[in-house]
Amino acid sequence: MAETFKNVVADLGTTADTTIYTTPASTTSIVIHCQVSNVDGTNDQDLNMTLYDSSATADASIVSTLLVPADGAVNPIGGKLVLEASDELRAWAGATGDLEITLGILELT
């Protein structure tokens, strides 16, 4: 079994259900770190995150309208999150350009 560490960095827009990360085929992924930073020095911003379970073709909310304070950061995943092949982690913000997400992921193939 091969292990590969991945970093994912993205600016969050306002389009609902924007895919930030998709687990490759024949792979299990473990999200070991997730931080969302508000880079707007003035305005608080809302964060939304869902897990799309491809085998069940269903979404599950991770956080819904979680307030990220101006110049602050949150860790919306309170532990490790396991994603199966083709599962997606989706995230979006209340305003474009305010929130940035960083993920640390371990892929097992």
Secondary structure, DSSP 4 states (H G I P E B T S, - for coil): --EEEEEEEEE--SSTT-EEEEPPTT-EEEEEEEEEEE--SS--EEEEEEEEETTTTEEEEEEEEEEE-TT-EE--S-S-EEE-TT-EEEEEESSTTSEEEEEEEEEE-
